């Protein structure tokens, strides 16, 4: 028999070189600094003001204990006080006065995202990944430089410190998502790995069922491979033309395919919290409904968690997958399955590895799994040098999350309404066609939750009404220092729904490629996606709108960029938009 790794304890003695209390004190000091960075610019102005007036200068602790200062126009709009942007901003505030309530997010941007102003880049790909706060990276770097971390599969001081950080991170995740005591956390490489863990371990049977929405990420579609292999049925909830799903129809599908009796068949319902392409937020109440019918439930919250408050007390899903880089940018390479222990105990891993076993018979067939349930599902060594950054990132996000839905509601509403007004200067026809779901209502107060996300998926139209190739838009945007994304966003069902080609899916054949599919439908597929996030501000949206109006809507400017792009692509002289699309 072989022992795979030694068992570590979770405690420290006061006499040990580095106790958790010492580590926590160091990190608390750093976290206090992180929490105060949002007020740093305002604090410096106040210190100078107090000094000039001969008043006592407030200390940093004073600012931490005080409520946030009142809105200051000079502070929130440092780069919006000149030219056309200032005029547009004043008009925007008249239409969206509630935007001022979210000024704390501007202070965060000013203190922790200085690289955006220095680089001049407009980042509107938050659905792909959030941007990391600079102080979070500095703080984590300092923590690594001051401490010795070791592999948790040991009993050394360095190993115990890593284990302490891991446990703290696990507790922070549970606290952030308001998880009841019956939940635990399994750390994974990302949300996709968390979803795969459920798919490969779920006890599908010949009479079982896997139900999911068509507008789902490919990582959820991939679970159907495990279902098919076990002989289970795969049932799709059709998407609406704007993506997402119709709740009454979804309930009817769940009712029709529900388990006939407990223990008769294993049924899994997977729900996408937010579509990464259609901007749809699906009702989480479907989770309780499916559970009442006997389904096990899985929530893909990778696109939901970065902008919406999730309470597992209110939505007790069996398992939920998240990626932390989508929430606060750093670190990448760590995700989590937040899962009920009762559900986790029903899953059966198809293999074992170092880290999730206690004893292995070699040669032989016997294996004893780790005593801790979550350890049975964490393969190998967890990324222990980065887990403390997860804790710190969640604490930071907790401070700003209440303001985020209101901020994004204002910006998304303004972006959509303004895009629809832009016309080609040569023909007066619309420049864009928005395919994703548009917000029907505006939030008015901090703490409210939006009915949609903050993503706009669209296609650009030529003066004659034909689709402009997405690859050209991406080229032109990159030249204008705008980071956006084009394509189908790893969401074939959602893309097919909003592009109106769902019926063409039936024409696909074994071995078909995207180029084959595009030839079949006669055009380049995919959308241009603009997605807002944690530190998006008015100027970001204004610059996107100016790009659309000045580069795409202006015939002379567009034709100049078009010729440059064709030259780089090696496209023959004189080719029009349709010919270019066919060539691509």
N, C-alpha and C positions, 0 to 999 in steps of 0.2 A: 504493500500500500504506500501511497505517496501523499504527504501533507502538502497542499498547494501553497498555503501561506500561513504565517503565524497569526494568532489572535491578539489584537491590541485592546488595551483598556481605554476608556474615555476620560480618565481623570488625570490630574496633575497634583503634585505636592507643592506646597509653598516653597520648599527648599530646592525645587528643580530650577535649572538655569533660566528657563523661560516659561512662565505660567500663563494660562489663558487670560488671567486678569491683567497681566502686563501687556499682552498682545491687544486685548480689548481696549485698554486705556490708550495705547498708542493709536489704535484705529479710531477710537472715539474722538481724539484730538483732531485727527485727519478729517473725520466726518463732520466735525463742527466747522472746520475750515471749508469743507465742500458745501455745507448747508448755507454758509455765510457768503459764498462767492456771488450768489445771485444779487446780494445787496451791496457788493463791494464798490461798484461805481458810484452808486448813490451815497454810500458811506463816505467815500473820499471827498465828494462835493460838500457834504455836510461838515466834515472835519475842517476843510479849508474855510468854510463859511463861519464856523464857530471860532476858529483861530483869529480870523480877521475881526470878529466882533468882540474878542476878548472873553468868550464864554468857555466853560470847561469842555474839553474835547472828549466825546463819548468813546468808550472802549469797544473792542470787538464783541465782548460778552454782552454789552449793552444792546447791540444790534441783534444778536441772536435771541435775546429774551423779549425784545419788543415786537409788536405786530408789524407787518410790512408797511412801509411808508406809503403815503397817498400817491396816486398817479401823478407823474411828472412828465409833461410834454417834452421837455428837453431830453429826458432820459430815455423815453421810449422811441424817439424818432431821430437818433443821431445822424442817420444817413438819408433822411427824407425831408430835408429842409431847403432844398434848392430845386429849381427847374420844374419840369412837368410832373415828376414823381410827387413833389410836395403838394401840388394842386390836386392831383388824383387822390392822394392820401386824405386830404381834407374832405373831399367829396365822399370817399369811402367811409370815413368816420361819421359823416352825417347820415349815411345809410345804415351803418352798423355801429352805433354808439356803444353797444355792449362789448365791442372789441377791446375797449380801454380796460375792462375788468381783467383782461388776461396779460397785462403789462409785465407781470413777473416772468413770463416766458421770454420776453425781450431782454430782461436783465440776465437771464440764463444764457441767452445767445451772446450777449455782449461780454460776459465773463468767461464762457467756456467754449465758444465756437469762433474765436477770433480768426481762425484760418479761412473761414468763409469770406470775410471781408478782405483779407489779404490776397486771397487767390482770385477773387472776383467771380467765383463759381456759384451758380444757382443750382442748388441740389433739390430736385423734385422726384426722387426715387426712394422715398421712405418705405414704400411697400416692399421694395427689394431689400432694404436694410437701413436701420436708423444710423445717425451719425453719433460718434462717441463724444462725450464731454471731455475736454482736455484735462480738467482737474481730476477726473476719475482715473485717467491713464497715469497722470503724475503721481497720484496718491498710491496707486497699485504698484508703480515702479519703486516708490520709496519703501513700501511695505516689503517688497521682495529683496531690496538691498539691505534692509535692516534685520531680516530674519532668515533662518535656515529651515527650509521645508524639505521633507523627505517623503518617499513612497509610503502611503498609508498602510501597506501590508507589512508593517513592522511594529516594534514597540519602542523605538528610539525616541528621543526628545523631538527630533525633527519630524518624525512620523506622527507623533501625537499632536504636534502643532498643526500639521496638515489635516489630521482627522478632526481637530477642533474647528478649523476653518470650514471643512466639509459639512459638519453638523450645523454650524451657524448658517451656512448657505441653505441647507435643507429647511431649516426652521424659517429663514427669511422668505423663501418661496411659498411655504405654507401660509405664512402671515400675510404676504402680499395678496394672495388670491383668497384670503379669508376662508381657509380650509378647516373643516371640523376635525376633531381628533382622529377620525377613522381614515384619514388620508396620509400618504407618505409620498416621497419624491424619489424618482429614479433618474439620475443624471445620465444624459445621452449626448451624442455629438451634435444634435440639432433636433428640430421638430420632426423632420422626416425619419430620423432614426427612432424616435419615440413612437411614431405611427407604425413603423415596420415591426418594432418590438411587439406591439399588440397584435398585428396581423399574423406574424409567424407563430405566436404563442396561443392565439385564441383557439379554443376547442371546436372548430367547425366540424359538422357532421354531414352525412349524406342528406339528411332532412333539414339541415340548417339553412339560414338565410343571412345574407349581407345586404343591407339597405343603405344607400347613400344618394346624395344629390348629384345630378349631372354636372352642376357648376361647383366642382371641387378640384382641389389641387391634385396633380398626378400622384402624389404620395398616398392620397386616399384611394384613388383608382387602383394603385398598385396592390392594395390589400386584397383585391378580388382574385389575384393569382393564388393566394393561399386558400381562399374560399373555393375556387374552381378545383384545386388539387384535392380538396377533401370531399368534393361532390356536392357542396352547398350551392344554393341558388343565389345569384346576384341580381338584385332588383334596383333599378334606378328611378329616382324621383325626377321627372322631367323638369327642365329649367323653363322659366318664363322667357319671353323675348328680350327682357332686360336683365336676365340673369337671376340668380337666387332661385327661390321656390315659392309656390303658392301654399300657404299653410293648410287650408282645408284639404287640398289635394294631397299634400304630404301625409296628413293624418289618415286619409283614406287608404293610401298605399301601405302605411304602417299597420293599419287595422287588417287589411286583406292578407298580409303576409306574416302576421303575428304568430308566435309560437302557440301551438294548439293546447299544450299543457306544459307545466313546469317539468323540466328534465326530458321532455320529448325531443326537443331539438335546440341547438344553440343558435341564437339569432343576435346579430350585432348591427346596431344602427350608428352610422358615422355622420356627424353633422359638421359642416363648415361654418365657423362662426362668422367670418367675413370673407367674401370672395375677393381674391387678389386681382381680378380683372373687371368684374361687373359692378363693384362697389356695393353689393348687396350685403346686408346684415340679416342673417336668418334668425328667426325667433328661437331663443334658447328654451322656451316653454315646450318645444318639441321633444326635448330631452326627457322631461318629466313624463310627458305623454307616452313616449316610447317605453320608458321604464315601467310604467303602469301596465303595459301590455306584455311585459316579460322580456323585453330586449335588454341586452347589455348595451351601454352607450359610450360613445367615443366622441370627443370634441376636438376638432382641429382649430386651435386658438392662435396659431402662428400669426395670422393677419389681424386678429381681434385684440389680442392683449396689448399691442403697442398704443392703442388709442381709447380703449374702453375699460371701465372697471368691471372685473369679473369676481363674483362672490360665489364660492362653492357651497356656502351655506344656503344661498337662494337657488342655485342650480347644481344640485348634487350629482353631477355626471360621474360615471364610473372611472373614466380616464380622460385626461386632457393633455394635449401636446403643445409645447411652446419652444421658441428659440429666443435666447436672450439678446442676440445681436440685433434682432428686429425690434426689440423694445428699447434698448439704450446703446446700441452700437458696439460695445466692448464688454466681454470678449466674444469673438467668434469661436465656433467649435464647441460650444456648450449649449445644450438644450435640456429639456426635462419632460418627463411623463409624471404629471401630478395625478395620483391614482389612489383609489380606495384599496385598503389592504385586503378586504374581502374579495375584490375583483382580481387583484394581483395573485392571490392564492389559487385562483381558478386557472390561471394561465400556465401553460406547460412549454418551457423552452425546448427547442428542437436540438439544442447542443449545450455544452458547458465550456467554460474557459477559466483561465486563471483569474482569481478575484471573486468568482461567484460560487466556488465550491470549497468544502472543508476537507474531504477525503476522497481520493480517487484510487481505485484498484487498477494496478498496471502490472502485467496484463490482466484483463478481466472486464467485467461489465458494471461493477458496482460503483456508485458515486453518491456521496453525501453532500447535499447543497449547503450553502452558508446558512447560519442560524438567522441572521437578519434578512427579512423578506426582500427589502430593496436591493441588498447586495446580490441576491440571486439573479438580478436582471441588469446589473452593471458589469459589463464585460471588461476584463482586464483592469488596468489602473485608470481611475477617473482623473481628469485633468486638474490635479490638486493645486497646481501653482496659480490657477486662474479663478478658483472658486470664491476667494474672498472678494474678487471684483464683482461677482454676481450679487453678493450681499450688498455691497456699496451701491451698485447700480440700481438695485430695487429700492433702496432707501432714497436715493435721489429722485427716482421716478415717482415715488409715493408723494413727494412734496409738490410735484408739478402736475400730476395726473388730473386733479380736480379742475384745473384751468384748461386742459387740453381740448376736450370736446367742444367747448364754447369757441375757443380760438379757431379750431379747424372748421367748425360750422360757418363762421363768418367768412373765412378765406375761401372755402369750397363754393359757397353760394355766390360769392363775388366772382370767382374764377369762371364758373359755369355761365352765369348770366352775361359776363363780359365777352367770353368766347363766342357766344351765339350772336353777338351784335357785330362781329368783325366781318367785313365784306371785301371782296376783291376790288381793287381800284379800277380794274379794266371792265368788269361786267356787272359788278354789284351783287354777285352771287355769294352765298356763304363760303367761308374759308374752311370751316370744320363741320363735322357731323359727330355729335356726341352719342356714343352707343351705350355707355354705362348708365346705371341708375342715378338719377338726379335727386338731390335732397328736396323733399316736399315742404319741409318746415325748417325754420331757423330756430336755433336755441337762443334763449334770452338770458339765462342765468348760469352761474357757476354751479356745477354739480349735476346738471341735466345731461342725459345721454342721447346721442344722435341716432336716428333711424337708419342712416347710411354711414359708410366710411368716408374717407377724404381722398378718394381716387377718381380720376377722370380718364376714361378710356375713350379714344376718339380716332377718327381718320381725317386726313386733310384732303380737301377737294381742290381741283384745278379750277381756273376761271370758267371752264366749260362744264364742270360738274363731275369730272372723272376723278378717281382716287389717285392722289399723289403717292408714290412709293414710300413706305415707311422708312426704308433705308436712306432715302434722300432727306427726310425730316430729321432723322438721327444725325446725319452728317451736318446738316445746317445748324442743328441745335448744339452739337459739339463745338462747331466753329464759333458759336455765340456764347460759349461757356455755360451751357445749360445741360445738366445731367438728368436725363429722363430715360425711359426704356421703351423698346418696341418689341413686338412679337406676340406670341400667344400665352406668355407668362406661365408656362407649365400647367395650364388649365384648359385642356382641349374642349371639355364640355361647355365651360363658360364662354370661351372664345367662339365656339360654333353657334351658341345661342345668340349672342349679341351681334355677330356678323351675319346671321340669317342663313347659315349653311348646315344646320343640324341635320337636315334630311340627306345632305351629301355624305354624311358619315357612313350611311349604309352602302355607299359605292366603294368604300375602301377595300383593299385586298391585301393578302399576305405579302409582307416586304415593302409596302408602299412607303415612300419618303415624303417629306414636306413639299419638295419640289414637284413630285408627282401629283400630290393633292392640289397644289396651286394650279398646275396645268389643267387638272380636271375641272376646277371651278372657274378657271379663266382669269385669275388675278392673284396678286400677292396677298397672302393672308397675314393676319395679325392686326394689332392696333398700336397706337401711340399711347403710352400710359404716363400720366402726370399724377404723382401721389405726394401728398403733404404729410408733415409729421411734427415731431416734438418742437423744433425751433423754426418752423416755417414762419415767415412774416409777410407783411404786405408787400415789401419790396421784391421778394421772390416772385410773388404772383404778378406784380406789375411788370417785371422784366420778362416773364413768360408771355404775357399779353403783348408786350412791345415786340417781342420776337415774332409772334404770329402775325401781327399787323404789319410790321416793317419789313420782314424778310419773306414771309409766305404770301401775305396779302398784296404786297407791292410788286407789280409785274416786273419792273426793271431790276429791282434787287433780287427777286427770285430767279430770274433768268440768268443773272450773273453767277449766282451760287450753283444753279443747275448745270451750267457749262463746266464749272470747276469740278463738280461732282462726277459728271459724265466722263471727263478727262481722266480722273482718278480711277474710275470703274472700267475704263477702256470701252465705253459705249460709243458706237458710231455717231458721227456728226449728223445732226438733223433728226434724230429719233425723238418722237413725241412721248408723252407720258405712257400711253398704252403700249407702245413698242418697248419702252424702257422696262415696264413692268413684266412684259413677256421675256425680255432678255435676262432679267434677274431671276 
